[in-house]
């Protein structure tokens, strides 16, 4: 990555029971990889003050340096504390932290005792680390190793039948010998947005991550293509990282049959849950079993 070229990512995590964190015991979010570099959020309490930090987990294979600007808002819908700091991560300095003061100064940011942390990382320069580029599907390398061209909107995607078939029963059927399309070298996919399809390919090829801005479109495509890996990555994102509305998560879990996400939502429902908001506009959108689960949870929350 050259000087002047900027890359940005956002890391988020919700820490439960924040007010009861023991002294000097660090709590960590999940490890995340951005620009081929592993990162991890951490929070801890020391002498009555609270700290939020970011660790770069890059191994010391060769000397490296990452120049960043980190903005850290800790927020709910009404109250925000923001810290911004320039920091150079390197072999010798792999961690930074912000101080957020005492619990009394931070407690306005808590929701049901949970601390929602968001770190916006702007990377100014990376030295000593080779950053992979976002893959293209219409360059010389793609054309050399592809065996079919998919036309999506005004874009051409040169792809491998076997790889797509291994990730999607839709493409497995499309490319099978029994399909009318199976012998064609060029196939058009109608009614699909080319940008969204590129993101879908990026997820199953592993060079793009699920994000808040693309998760719903990815779910729709993953469901349409019956792509298990893409569905699992979307579900994992919604369960661990997403700050999407609780009601929306529950509705997505039912719409796309994300059982792990549904069970997590059900387990978190309590007397403060917006059960009215959880009801769909069309009652037929929920199965009988869905309605039964929701009803039993609502009754249980009133006990």
Number of C-alpha atoms within 10 A of each C-alpha: 18 9 10 9 10 13 15 14 14 15 23 19 20 17 18 15 13 22 16 9 17 12 13 13 11 15 15 17 19 14 13 16 16 17 19 14 15 14 19 19 23 20 23 19 24 15 8 11 16 22 16 22 18 22 18 21 17 18 12 10 9 10 12 16 18 19 17 21 15 23 18 23 18 21 19 15 7 7 12 13 14 12 13 14 13 15 17 18 21 19 16 11 12 18 18 17 17 18 14 17 14 15 16 9 12 19 14 17 22 20 16 10 15 15 23 19 22 21 21 17 21 17 22 19 17 23 15 13 17 11 13 10 10 10 16 14 20 16 11 10 12 16 16 11 11 17 15 19 21 16 17 20 15 7 16 16 23 24 20 15 18 13 13 19 17 13 19 21 16 16 19 19 14 18 20 14 11 10 12 10 15 18 14 12 12 15 17 13 12 9 8 13 15 17 12 16 20 17 19 24 21 19 19 21 14 11 16 17 19 22 17 15 8 14 21 14 15 23 23 15 20 24 18 12 17 17 22 16 15 27 23 15 18 24 25 16 18 22 17 14 18 21 17 11 8 18 18 11 22 19 19 18 20 16 14 14 14 19 12 14 21 19 13 14 17 15 10 10 17 15 13 9 14 13 15 9 11 15 15 12 8 7 10 9 14 16 11 10 9 12 15 12 13 17 13 10 18 19 11 12 13 9 6
